[in-house]
């Protein structure tokens, strides 16, 4: 399978895995929800998991890939504040946990660029059969 066809499926897999984790093991994600958001952290955790699952399905399907990949781009930008909150909250944790929390921050950039790239290739029809 050519790389251009594999990339959307890998992105869909990443989104699906994250969505499943949010729904099946929500507690670690609850702590990352900014308190400024209305409602319970658990509701936001579940909502983000469902959103990730929907984005995964959309990215996996060629007909909806462009719109879903653009939505995933926005989603990755939108969850960045939760990653910042986690890094701040974990600054006094043991070094490996602190490093993991800080390491998540720059990882958002390639995720945003990856989703945008999938959307761009979908717009040109590249990777469709």
C-alpha positions, 0 to 999 in steps of 0.5 A: 500500500503506498504511503499516501494511502496508508497515512489516513488509515494510520491517522484514523487508527491513532484517533480510534485508539485515543477515543477508545482509551477516553471511553474505556479508561476515562480517569486519567483524562478527567484530570487534564480537563481545564476547570474553566469548562462547564460541566463535569470533567468526565462528560468532557472526557467522554465527549472527546472520546466520542469525537475522536471515534467519529473523526477516526471513522470519517478519516478512514472513509475516502468520501468524508476524509477531507472534512474529517481530517480538517475537523481533526486538525481543529480538534488537535489544536483545541485539545492543546490547552489540556496538554498545557494543563497536564504539563503544569499540573505534573511539574512536581511529579517524578521526572519520567511523568513530568517528562511525558507531560512536557513531551506531549506539548510539541507532539501536537504540532506534527499531529496538526500537520499530519491531519492537515496533510491528509485533508490536503491529499484528500482534496486532490484525490490522492490516495483514493481508489 
